[in-house]
Amino acid sequence: MQKKTYALLLLCLGMLSLQAAFYSHVTIYNEDHVKFTVYLNGEKKNDEPMERVRIINLTQSYYKIRVEFEDSSIPPIERKIFQLTDGHGSPVDATHMIKKTNKGEYVLRWQSQTTYPGYIEDRPTVVVVNSGGNTVVRETTTTETQGIVAPVPGGVNMSFGVPGGSISINNGAALVPAQTTTTTTTYSSSSPAPVANSTDCKGNILSTSDFSSAIRSIKARSTDEGKLSSAKQIISSNCFAVDQVKQMLKLFAAENVKLDLAKFAFDHTLDKGNYFKLNSEFKEENSIDELSKATTK
């Protein structure tokens, strides 16, 4: 009986250890509209230079960070120790700002942080958030981290039942409850061209899994006509980033169908200033010119 109880205790301790595997997040931005790329431990985090980058679900307490600017004349920022914990070693959701000093040098400065952030489900490791003029903000789904508690540093508190009774371990330290995390994604168009009869998109931003489901739904149709119909139906009630529209265009081979969809999706796109990215999906110059005319005055 004692052996079984001891084994159960070890198992529960192991489960507690797994549950307490917390993650850190960080947002890095600047207000000078200077675009940059972030490297953590030598790994490139955002594919294209951006003015604001959010990186989530990081599992280390410290990283080596390097920030390279799109303007190569600006010296990169490097830190051998980039801390993503508080003074007690607890994980954080931190915000850092890239700002220019009085000497004209760009530096990375800590702005704020919250402790014990939950794991953000159904999101990529890197969430790129571009900032600029005419910013449009949409709130995504809320993810609740259930069944995870974080002991205050130095404290252990656990209670569980065993045959014939229960075992409780408590050294007096309080527990931090699991949190509900809301991720807000901001899309912007720094200098979008004015569009005749355009309206601000008022639909929802699809989560990663919802967008994947949408792509599968479109692929399931057997003809281009059916795929186009499904794509338009999905687009009409939601809001999309240009990169997502680009993924949809890749589902079609016919130039005229791609052009039709690209025109239709414009009013439902948040970062209209990036619509030029779709040009690479067309083989004919006439198609690019026609799309440009349809999306500008």
VEXDREN-2710 file (C-alpha; in Angstrom, 1 decimal):
% VEXDREN-2710
k/r/px/py/pz
1/MET/0.0/0.0/0.0
2/GLN/2.8/2.4/0.9
3/LYS/4.6/1.6/-2.3
4/LYS/1.5/2.3/-4.4
5/THR/0.9/5.6/-2.6
6/TYR/4.6/6.6/-3.1
7/ALA/4.3/5.7/-6.8
8/LEU/1.1/7.7/-7.1
9/LEU/2.8/10.6/-5.4
10/LEU/5.7/10.5/-7.9
11/LEU/3.3/10.3/-10.8
12/CYS/1.4/13.3/-9.6
13/LEU/4.6/15.3/-9.0
14/GLY/5.6/14.4/-12.6
15/MET/2.2/15.6/-13.9
16/LEU/2.5/18.8/-11.9
17/SER/5.9/19.4/-13.4
18/LEU/4.5/18.9/-16.9
19/GLN/1.6/21.2/-16.2
20/ALA/3.9/23.9/-14.9
21/ALA/5.8/24.0/-18.2
22/PHE/5.1/27.7/-19.0
23/TYR/5.8/29.7/-22.0
24/SER/6.9/33.3/-22.6
25/HIS/5.9/35.7/-25.3
26/VAL/7.5/38.9/-26.5
27/THR/6.4/41.9/-28.6
28/ILE/9.1/44.1/-30.2
29/TYR/8.1/47.3/-32.0
30/ASN/9.2/50.8/-32.9
31/GLU/7.3/54.1/-33.6
32/ASP/9.6/55.4/-36.3
33/HIS/8.3/53.1/-39.0
34/VAL/11.7/51.4/-39.3
35/LYS/11.3/47.8/-40.4
36/PHE/13.5/45.1/-38.8
37/THR/14.0/41.3/-38.6
38/VAL/14.4/39.5/-35.3
39/TYR/16.8/36.6/-34.7
40/LEU/16.7/34.5/-31.5
41/ASN/19.7/32.2/-31.0
42/GLY/20.5/32.7/-34.6
43/GLU/17.0/31.7/-35.8
44/LYS/15.2/34.1/-38.1
45/LYS/11.8/34.8/-36.6
46/ASN/9.9/37.0/-39.1
47/ASP/10.2/36.2/-42.8
48/GLU/10.0/39.9/-43.9
49/PRO/11.2/43.1/-42.2
50/MET/8.3/44.5/-40.1
51/GLU/7.7/47.5/-37.8
52/ARG/6.2/45.2/-35.1
53/VAL/6.9/41.6/-34.4
54/ARG/5.2/39.3/-31.8
55/ILE/6.8/36.0/-30.9
56/ILE/4.8/33.5/-28.8
57/ASN/5.2/30.2/-27.0
58/LEU/8.9/30.6/-26.2
59/THR/10.3/27.9/-23.9
60/GLN/13.6/29.3/-22.8
61/SER/14.4/31.9/-20.0
62/TYR/17.2/33.6/-22.0
63/TYR/18.0/34.1/-25.6
64/LYS/20.7/35.7/-27.7
65/ILE/18.9/38.3/-29.7
66/ARG/19.9/40.1/-32.9
67/VAL/17.8/42.8/-34.6
68/GLU/18.7/43.6/-38.2
69/PHE/17.2/46.6/-39.9
70/GLU/15.9/46.7/-43.4
71/ASP/18.0/49.8/-43.9
72/SER/21.5/48.3/-43.9
73/SER/23.0/51.6/-42.9
74/ILE/21.6/51.2/-39.4
75/PRO/23.8/49.0/-37.2
76/PRO/22.1/45.9/-35.8
77/ILE/21.2/45.6/-32.2
78/GLU/22.7/42.6/-30.3
79/ARG/22.3/41.2/-26.8
80/LYS/24.0/38.1/-25.6
81/ILE/21.4/37.8/-22.8
82/PHE/17.8/38.7/-23.7
83/GLN/15.7/37.8/-20.6
84/LEU/12.1/36.5/-20.8
85/THR/11.6/36.0/-17.1
86/ASP/11.0/38.2/-14.1
87/GLY/13.2/38.6/-11.1
88/HIS/12.0/35.3/-9.7
89/GLY/12.6/33.3/-12.9
90/SER/8.9/33.2/-13.8
91/PRO/8.0/33.4/-17.5
92/VAL/6.6/36.7/-18.8
93/ASP/4.7/38.3/-21.7
94/ALA/7.0/41.2/-22.4
95/THR/7.0/44.3/-24.6
96/HIS/10.2/45.9/-25.8
97/MET/10.6/49.0/-27.9
98/ILE/13.2/49.9/-30.4
99/LYS/14.0/53.6/-30.0
100/LYS/16.6/56.1/-31.0
101/THR/18.8/57.7/-28.3
102/ASN/19.9/61.3/-28.1
103/LYS/23.1/60.1/-29.9
104/GLY/21.0/58.9/-32.8
105/GLU/21.6/55.2/-32.1
106/TYR/18.8/52.6/-32.1
107/VAL/18.5/50.6/-28.9
108/LEU/16.2/47.9/-27.5
109/ARG/14.3/49.1/-24.3
110/TRP/12.0/47.1/-22.0
111/GLN/8.5/48.6/-21.7
112/SER/6.3/46.3/-19.7
113/GLN/5.4/42.7/-18.9
114/THR/2.9/40.4/-17.2
115/THR/3.9/37.2/-15.4
116/TYR/2.7/33.6/-15.9
117/PRO/1.3/34.0/-19.5
118/GLY/-0.6/30.9/-20.7
119/TYR/0.3/28.8/-23.7
120/ILE/-1.4/30.4/-26.7
121/GLU/-3.1/27.6/-28.7
122/ASP/-3.8/27.5/-32.4
123/ARG/-1.3/30.2/-33.3
124/PRO/2.0/30.1/-35.2
125/THR/5.2/30.6/-33.2
126/VAL/5.7/34.0/-34.8
127/VAL/2.8/36.4/-35.2
128/VAL/3.9/39.3/-37.3
129/VAL/2.0/42.5/-36.5
130/ASN/2.7/45.4/-38.8
131/SER/1.9/48.9/-37.7
132/GLY/1.5/52.2/-39.4
133/GLY/-1.1/54.7/-40.6
134/ASN/-4.7/53.7/-41.0
135/THR/-4.4/50.9/-38.5
136/VAL/-7.2/48.4/-38.3
137/VAL/-7.4/46.3/-35.2
138/ARG/-9.4/43.1/-34.8
139/GLU/-9.6/40.8/-31.8
140/THR/-9.2/37.1/-32.4
141/THR/-10.5/34.2/-30.4
142/THR/-9.9/33.9/-26.7
143/THR/-8.0/30.9/-25.5
144/GLU/-8.3/29.8/-21.9
145/THR/-5.4/27.8/-20.4
146/GLN/-7.3/25.3/-18.3
147/GLY/-5.9/23.0/-15.6
148/ILE/-2.6/24.8/-15.4
149/VAL/-1.5/26.5/-12.2
150/ALA/1.8/28.1/-11.5
151/PRO/3.3/27.9/-8.0
152/VAL/4.7/31.1/-6.6
153/PRO/8.5/30.6/-6.7
154/GLY/9.7/28.4/-3.8
155/GLY/6.2/27.1/-3.0
156/VAL/4.5/23.8/-3.6
157/ASN/0.8/23.2/-3.1
158/MET/-0.8/19.9/-4.2
159/SER/-3.7/17.8/-3.0
160/PHE/-5.0/14.5/-4.5
161/GLY/-6.9/11.5/-3.4
162/VAL/-5.5/8.0/-2.7
163/PRO/-7.2/4.8/-1.7
164/GLY/-8.4/5.2/1.9
165/GLY/-7.8/9.0/2.1
166/SER/-6.0/11.9/0.6
167/ILE/-2.6/13.5/0.5
168/SER/-2.0/17.2/0.7
169/ILE/1.3/19.0/0.4
170/ASN/1.4/22.7/1.1
171/ASN/4.3/24.8/2.3
172/GLY/2.1/27.9/2.7
173/ALA/2.7/29.3/-0.8
174/ALA/-0.2/30.5/-2.8
175/LEU/-1.0/29.4/-6.3
176/VAL/-1.4/31.6/-9.3
177/PRO/-4.6/30.5/-11.2
178/ALA/-4.5/29.7/-14.9
179/GLN/-5.2/32.8/-17.0
180/THR/-7.4/33.6/-20.0
181/THR/-5.3/35.0/-22.8
182/THR/-6.8/37.2/-25.6
183/THR/-4.6/37.6/-28.6
184/THR/-5.2/40.7/-30.6
185/THR/-3.8/40.8/-34.2
186/THR/-3.3/44.3/-35.7
187/TYR/-3.1/44.7/-39.5
188/SER/-2.3/48.0/-41.1
189/SER/-1.7/49.6/-44.4
190/SER/0.9/52.4/-44.0
191/SER/-0.1/54.1/-47.2
192/PRO/-3.0/52.4/-48.9
193/ALA/-4.3/53.7/-52.2
194/PRO/-7.8/55.1/-52.0
195/VAL/-10.4/52.7/-53.4
196/ALA/-13.7/53.8/-55.0
197/ASN/-16.8/52.5/-53.1
198/SER/-14.6/50.5/-50.7
199/THR/-15.9/49.7/-47.2
200/ASP/-14.0/48.8/-44.0
201/CYS/-14.1/45.1/-43.4
202/LYS/-16.4/44.3/-40.5
203/GLY/-16.1/40.5/-40.5
204/ASN/-14.0/38.1/-38.3
205/ILE/-10.4/37.3/-38.6
206/LEU/-10.1/33.5/-39.0
207/SER/-7.9/31.7/-36.6
208/THR/-5.1/29.5/-38.0
209/SER/-7.2/26.3/-37.8
210/ASP/-10.3/28.0/-39.2
211/PHE/-8.4/29.3/-42.2
212/SER/-6.9/25.9/-42.7
213/SER/-10.5/24.5/-42.7
214/ALA/-11.5/27.1/-45.2
215/ILE/-8.7/26.1/-47.5
216/ARG/-9.7/22.4/-47.2
217/SER/-13.3/23.4/-48.0
218/ILE/-12.3/25.2/-51.1
219/LYS/-10.0/22.3/-52.2
220/ALA/-12.8/19.8/-51.8
221/ARG/-14.7/21.3/-54.7
222/SER/-14.1/19.4/-58.0
223/THR/-14.1/22.3/-60.4
224/ASP/-12.6/25.8/-60.5
225/GLU/-16.1/27.2/-60.7
226/GLY/-17.1/25.4/-57.5
227/LYS/-13.8/26.4/-55.8
228/LEU/-14.3/30.0/-56.8
229/SER/-17.9/30.0/-55.5
230/SER/-16.8/28.5/-52.1
231/ALA/-13.9/31.0/-51.8
232/LYS/-16.1/34.0/-52.4
233/GLN/-18.6/32.7/-49.9
234/ILE/-15.9/32.4/-47.2
235/ILE/-14.3/35.8/-48.1
236/SER/-17.7/37.6/-48.1
237/SER/-18.2/37.1/-44.4
238/ASN/-14.7/37.4/-43.0
239/CYS/-11.6/39.6/-43.1
240/PHE/-8.2/38.5/-44.4
241/ALA/-4.6/39.4/-44.6
242/VAL/-3.0/39.7/-48.1
243/ASP/-0.8/36.6/-47.4
244/GLN/-4.0/34.6/-46.8
245/VAL/-5.5/35.8/-50.0
246/LYS/-2.3/34.8/-51.8
247/GLN/-2.7/31.3/-50.4
248/MET/-6.2/31.1/-51.8
249/LEU/-5.0/32.2/-55.3
250/LYS/-2.5/29.4/-55.3
251/LEU/-5.5/26.9/-55.4
252/PHE/-6.3/28.1/-58.9
253/ALA/-4.4/27.6/-62.1
254/ALA/-6.5/29.7/-64.5
255/GLU/-5.3/33.3/-64.7
256/ASN/-8.8/34.7/-65.2
257/VAL/-10.2/32.9/-62.1
258/LYS/-7.3/34.2/-60.0
259/LEU/-7.9/37.7/-61.2
260/ASP/-11.6/37.4/-60.4
261/LEU/-10.9/36.2/-56.9
262/ALA/-8.2/38.9/-56.2
263/LYS/-10.6/41.7/-57.2
264/PHE/-13.4/40.3/-55.1
265/ALA/-11.2/39.8/-52.0
266/PHE/-9.8/43.4/-52.0
267/ASP/-12.7/45.0/-50.0
268/HIS/-12.3/42.2/-47.4
269/THR/-8.6/42.6/-46.9
270/LEU/-7.2/44.4/-43.9
271/ASP/-3.6/45.3/-45.1
272/LYS/-4.6/46.7/-48.5
273/GLY/-1.2/48.4/-48.7
274/ASN/0.4/45.0/-49.2
275/TYR/-1.8/44.0/-52.2
276/PHE/1.2/44.3/-54.5
277/LYS/2.3/41.0/-53.1
278/LEU/-0.3/39.3/-55.2
279/ASN/1.4/40.4/-58.5
280/SER/3.7/37.4/-58.4
281/GLU/0.7/35.0/-58.7
282/PHE/0.0/36.2/-62.2
283/LYS/1.9/35.3/-65.4
284/GLU/0.4/38.0/-67.6
285/GLU/1.3/41.7/-67.3
286/ASN/-2.3/42.6/-68.4
287/SER/-3.6/40.7/-65.3
288/ILE/-1.4/42.8/-63.0
289/ASP/-2.5/46.0/-64.7
290/GLU/-6.1/45.1/-64.5
291/LEU/-5.9/44.2/-60.8
292/SER/-4.1/47.5/-60.1
293/LYS/-6.9/49.5/-61.9
294/ALA/-9.6/47.6/-60.0
295/THR/-8.1/48.4/-56.6
296/THR/-7.1/52.0/-57.2
297/LYS/-8.8/55.1/-58.5
END
